Amino acid sequence: MDGSSYESNSKIKSLIIVDYYSDDVEKILEISTRLLTLIHDSKLDNEVKYNYKYDEKTNKARFVLWGSPTFINKATAILKDYEEDGWNKN
């Protein structure tokens, strides 16, 4: 399994991709800020990788997070707060 990866002391590395559909850009920025705060407050800067992109045409924010299962669990707890806020694309 060759390929580019991030370095971490964690024995298990997890990845989640979250698509959040919303036309409320402020809400999307709030989510991003909370995730970044989690990373910085947990002193996990060197243990996780985070990527965020917003597509205005589809009103879709994509959050990609790599890290330990503990970090992913904390991140999904934040995302859970917004589970009902977005709109269903289907």
Secondary structure, DSSP 8 states (H G I E B T S, - for coil): --S-----S-SS-EEEEEEEE-S-HHHHHHHHHHHHHHHHHTT-TTT-EEEEEEETTTTEEEEEEEE-HHHHHHHHHHHHTTTTTS----
